Amino acid sequence: MKKKRAVFLMHPRDHQDLVERFWWTRFIPASISDPILPRLSGRVGFTVCEKADGYDNLEIYLIAVLLKGHQIVSTSSKELRTVRRRILEVVHFAQHNIKADVIGLGALTASVTNGGQWLVNQDGFFPNITHGDAYATSISVEGIDKVVSLSGLSNPVIAIVGAYGIIGTAVCKILSTKYPLIMMGRNKAKLSRVHESLNGKAMVTTDINKIKEADIVVTATSHPQALMRSEYLKHGAIVYDISQPENVSKALLKERPDVLKIDGSLAKIPGINIKFDMRTGKGATFACLAETILMTLENIKGHFVGEVDLQHMERLKSIGKKYGFSHAEFTQFGDKISREQLSR
Ligand SMILES: NC(=O)c1ccc[n+]([C@@H]2O[C@H](COP(=O)([O-])OP(=O)(O)OC[C@H]3O[C@@H](n4cnc5c(N)ncnc54)[C@H](OP(=O)(O)O)[C@@H]3O)[C@@H](O)[C@H]2O)c1
């Protein structure tokens, strides 16, 4: 019997990720490899990093488009066309060669395809496509609620950076009913649109310095590098970093040992052993990959692109429970976080 097949698209976030897949690139400086990657195309433009098995009936393919984070977020329309063509080549491979049931869009492959909308508008039949942001939202909210309870912070102010992105919007909708929010984004009109759709209280700002009032900062941006700076963060701030590539650097934590960074939106997926090191720590993986797996296991049909469908999110949440999926243990760059570190 054909096993169910999930394909998860990703890309090297940085040179370290490239080395994880091709060990010999450690001898090639980024200044040499970087100009080569955008010139690749077709089958050499992507790589299958792992084929993993889950339970008795599931195959998971991790496929990386060979473009780094800063190359995926393009600055011109010509670059954007190239990046999208490269992603479409992987989708075709997943459709025709792997015969995928579900394709998940990891890291920034969703952001640069307009949350996956651009892909599903292309000609030809595609397997079910998801950006994975519904389960990523659900796991993030579970994680943030747990941070609040374990930190001992009472009525904390929470800032969402990237507030009108797909995850940002969904997280704001849910958290605004429980906590005072600061919604930060670069476009005032887009911020206002999300703000008007909320049931709870929130203030909006285009000035990132305003997040200094927050006890907890949630990052959900498509900025391809570390965005957080020391001067943006309150003393003792906890940053729940959903973004991939991450928005907090190790250098920032060295400068600010009072700040705690939590690797955000990571799920425990018992029964599935993924060996390829995505820097998620042992036993944990990205919630968007977990969504791709859950949809495949449960034969969920349809494209889940664009704005998060909160009903789909609730459905995944309960299916996730059935398989024993939940928020992963809190880690900071893969190292376990103790209760004392969380306590405020
Ligand atoms: N951990 C996980 O399992 C998981 C799962 C899914 C996604 N993710 C990650 O979560 C992040 C968000 O995903 P998404 O699908 O919600 O992306 P998205 O819809 O593309 O939203 C990203 C938002 O970031 C904003 N942004 C970019 N640069 C910014 C900056 N310098 N300052 C403030 N805002 C900025 C963008 O606004 P503009 O319009 O102003 O550019 C956009 O609204 C991505 O990094 C993705 O890789 C992680």
The ligand as a Gaussian input file, in Angstrom:
#p B3LYP/6-31G(d) Opt

LIG

0 1
 N        8.565000      28.097000      14.088000
 C        7.680000      27.680000      13.185000
 O        7.194000      26.536000      13.192000
 C        7.199000      28.617000      12.146000
 C        6.049000      28.280000      11.412000
 C        5.632000      29.154000      10.415000
 C        6.339000      30.327000      10.176000
 N        7.451000      30.597000      10.912000
 C        8.186000      31.842000      10.712000
 O        7.356000      32.878000      11.231000
 C        7.618000      34.109000      10.537000
 C        6.302000      34.731000      10.076000
 O        5.663000      33.842000       9.173000
 P        4.365000      34.324000       8.360000
 O        3.971000      33.180000       7.512000
 O        3.404000      34.949000       9.289000
 O        5.020000      35.451000       7.443000
 P        4.334000      36.701000       6.681000
 O        2.883000      36.475000       6.532000
 O        5.157000      36.943000       5.474000
 O        4.534000      37.885000       7.726000
 C        5.771000      38.402000       8.020000
 C        5.581000      39.828000       8.491000
 O        6.864000      40.320000       8.901000
 C        6.862000      41.707000       8.599000
 N        8.222000      42.225000       8.612000
 C        9.241000      41.927000       7.792000
 N       10.336000      42.627000       8.123000
 C        9.997000      43.384000       9.204000
 C       10.676000      44.333000       9.998000
 N       11.951000      44.654000       9.762000
 N       10.019000      44.930000      11.020000
 C        8.727000      44.622000      11.278000
 N        8.007000      43.742000      10.540000
 C        8.644000      43.135000       9.511000
 C        6.208000      41.779000       7.232000
 O        5.708000      43.059000       7.032000
 P        6.056000      43.988000       5.740000
 O        4.840000      43.890000       4.875000
 O        6.254000      45.315000       6.341000
 O        7.289000      43.406000       5.104000
 C        5.081000      40.762000       7.393000
 O        3.902000      41.383000       7.853000
 C        8.583000      33.741000       9.411000
 O        9.892000      34.043000       9.820000
 C        8.431000      32.232000       9.264000
 O        9.587000      31.605000       8.772000
 C        7.883000      29.777000      11.885000

